[in-house]
């Protein structure tokens, strides 16, 4: 098996599974024949639609799984090589399985159906481990973000309620002040009128007394020698 395993940061390394758990006992692999006789497609033809328009991360994450799948491949011919061949030729075409199996037999003479199924189960188990790990991480992050959003919403809602309550109190205070303002003139009008009359009376009284005094002074000047 390739030494690299699954990891989210570096394509797919399953750090939670140690090497002893990540390995499955398999039959010894036969030596790899020259590359001219061991040609398999480098790209896997997808047999299912990837609707990246609905989920923009689907193609990226599938590529991560695909490279992680490749990192688990052992030397020799096993399920991985048959999988790539079948996916390239036609996953529903019986001849693609027969041709891939025959090619595998030419590379590894002791290749059997049971061995391929065993290795297929191994790949499924490893991928499921990685999926479970990062599904848990994703759920925890989502729960953490949900909690943060809930707290922020609560705090903001409380602040808004407090401000609304203050606004109501200020509106009440404003209305009370307006009423007080409207009452100022009527309440003080009588007193203002009284003061105004007294001021006028003061002026008239001064004028009256001064007029009489001045009249007497004029008479003194006129009638006394």
C-alpha positions in Angstrom: 0.0 0.0 0.0 1.2 3.5 -0.6 2.6 5.1 2.5 0.5 8.2 2.3 -3.0 7.8 3.6 -6.0 10.1 3.8 -5.8 13.7 4.9 -8.2 16.7 4.4 -5.4 19.2 4.2 -3.1 17.2 2.0 -5.6 15.5 -0.2 -6.8 12.7 2.1 -4.8 11.5 5.0 -6.6 9.5 7.7 -4.6 10.5 10.7 -7.0 8.9 13.0 -6.3 5.4 11.6 -2.8 4.1 12.3 -1.0 2.0 9.7 -1.7 -1.3 11.5 -5.5 -0.6 11.3 -5.3 0.8 7.8 -3.9 -2.3 6.3 -5.8 -5.4 5.3 -4.0 -8.7 4.8 -3.9 -9.4 1.0 -2.3 -12.0 -1.1 1.2 -11.2 -2.2 1.2 -9.1 -5.3 2.9 -10.3 -8.4 5.7 -8.2 -9.9 4.5 -5.4 -12.1 5.0 -6.1 -15.8 6.6 -3.5 -18.1 4.5 -0.4 -18.5 3.8 -1.2 -22.1 1.8 -4.2 -21.0 0.2 -2.5 -17.9 -1.7 0.4 -19.4 -4.7 1.7 -17.5 -6.5 5.0 -18.0 -5.1 7.8 -15.9 -8.5 9.6 -15.5 -11.6 8.0 -14.1 -14.7 8.6 -16.2 -17.5 9.5 -13.8 -20.6 7.3 -14.0 -22.8 9.8 -12.2 -23.7 13.4 -12.8 -21.9 16.0 -10.7 -24.3 19.0 -10.4 -21.7 21.6 -9.5 -24.3 24.3 -10.3 -26.2 23.3 -7.1 -23.2 22.5 -5.0 -20.0 24.4 -6.0 -17.9 22.2 -3.8 -18.9 18.9 -5.2 -16.3 18.5 -8.0 -13.5 19.7 -5.6 -14.4 17.3 -2.9 -14.9 14.4 -5.3 -11.4 15.1 -6.6 -10.1 14.9 -3.0 -11.8 11.5 -2.5 -10.5 10.3 -5.9 -6.9 11.2 -5.1 -7.3 9.6 -1.6 -8.6 6.5 -3.3 -5.5 6.4 -5.5 -3.2 6.9 -2.5 -4.5 3.6 -1.0 -3.5 1.6 -4.1 -0.9 -1.1 -3.6 1.6 -2.3 -6.1 0.4 -4.9 -8.5 -3.1 -5.5 -9.9 -6.1 -5.3 -7.5 -9.5 -3.8 -7.3 -8.2 -0.3 -8.0 -6.8 -1.1 -11.5 -9.9 -3.1 -12.4 -12.1 -0.2 -11.2 -10.2 2.3 -13.4 -10.4 0.1 -16.4 -14.1 -0.6 -16.0 -15.0 3.0 -15.4 -13.1 4.0 -18.5 -14.6 1.3 -20.8 -18.1 1.1 -19.4 -19.4 0.3 -16.0 -22.5 -1.5 -17.3 -20.7 -3.4 -20.0 -20.0 -7.0 -19.0 -17.1 -7.2 -21.5 -15.3 -4.4 -19.7 -15.1 -6.5 -16.5 -14.0 -9.6 -18.4 -11.3 -7.7 -20.3 -10.0 -6.0 -17.2 -10.0 -9.3 -15.3 -8.1 -11.0 -18.1 -5.6 -8.1 -18.2 -5.2 -8.5 -14.4 -4.6 -12.2 -14.8 -1.8 -11.5 -17.3 -0.2 -9.2 -14.7 -1.0 -11.3 -11.5 -1.6 -14.9 -12.3 -3.2 -15.7 -8.9 -5.8 -12.9 -9.2 -9.3 -14.1 -8.1 -12.7 -12.7 -7.9 -12.7 -13.0 -4.1 -9.4 -11.1 -3.9 -10.9 -8.2 -5.9 -14.1 -8.2 -3.8 -11.9 -8.2 -0.6 -9.9 -5.3 -1.9 -13.1 -3.4 -2.9 -14.4 -3.8 0.6 -11.1 -2.5 2.0 -11.3 0.7 -0.2 -15.0 1.2 0.9 -14.1 0.8 4.6 -11.2 3.3 4.3 -13.3 5.9 2.5 -16.1 5.4 5.0 -13.7 6.1 7.8 -12.6 9.3 6.3 -16.1 10.4 5.5 -17.2 9.7 9.0 -14.3 11.6 10.5 -14.9 14.7 8.4 -18.7 14.5 8.5 -18.3 14.7 12.3 -15.9 17.7 12.0 -18.4 19.4 9.6 -21.3 18.8 12.0 -19.3 20.1 14.9 -18.3 23.2 13.0 -21.9 23.7 11.8 -23.2 23.3 15.4 -20.6 25.7 16.7 -21.5 28.3 14.0 -25.2 27.7 14.7 -24.6 28.4 18.4 -22.6 31.5 17.6 -25.3 32.8 15.3 -28.0 32.0 17.9 -26.1 33.9 20.6 -25.5 36.9 18.3 -29.2 37.0 17.3 -30.2 36.8 21.0 -27.8 39.6 22.0 -28.9 41.8 19.1 -32.6 41.1 19.7 -32.2 42.0 23.4 -30.3 45.2 22.5 -33.1 46.1 20.1 -35.8 45.4 22.7 -33.9 47.5 25.2 -33.6 50.3 22.7 -37.2 50.1 21.8 -38.2 50.2 25.5 -36.0 53.3 25.9 -37.6 54.9 22.8 -41.0 54.3 24.3 -40.0 55.9 27.6 -38.4 58.8 25.7 -41.6 59.2 23.6 -43.6 59.3 26.8 -41.3 61.9 28.3 -41.4 63.9 25.1 -45.2 64.0 25.2 -45.2 65.0 28.8 -42.8 67.9 28.1 -45.0 69.0 25.2 -48.0 69.1 27.5 -46.0 71.1 30.1 -45.0 73.5 27.4 -48.6 74.0 26.3 -49.6 74.7 29.9 -47.0 77.3 30.6 -48.8 80.3 28.9 -52.3 79.6 30.4 -50.9 79.0 33.9 -48.8 82.2 33.9 -51.0 84.4 31.9 -52.9 85.9 34.9 -49.7 86.6 36.7 -48.2 88.2 33.6 -51.2 90.3 33.2 -51.1 91.5 36.8 -47.5 92.4 36.6 -48.1 94.3 33.3 -51.0 96.3 34.9 -48.9 97.1 38.0 -46.1 98.3 35.8 -48.5 100.5 33.9 -50.1 101.8 37.1 -46.6 102.5 38.4 -45.9 104.6 35.4 -49.3 106.4 35.6 -49.0 107.1 39.3 -45.5 108.5 38.9 -46.8 110.6 36.0 -49.7 111.8 38.0 -47.8 112.8 41.2 -45.1 114.4 39.2 -47.6 116.4 37.2 -49.2 117.7 40.3 -45.9 118.6 41.9 -44.8 120.4 38.7 -48.1 122.3 38.7 -47.5 123.5 42.2 -43.9 124.5 41.4 -45.2 126.4 38.3 -47.8 128.2 40.6 -45.1 129.1 43.1 -42.9 130.6 40.4 -45.9 132.5 38.9 -47.8 133.7 41.9 -45.2 134.3 44.6 -42.9 137.3 44.5 
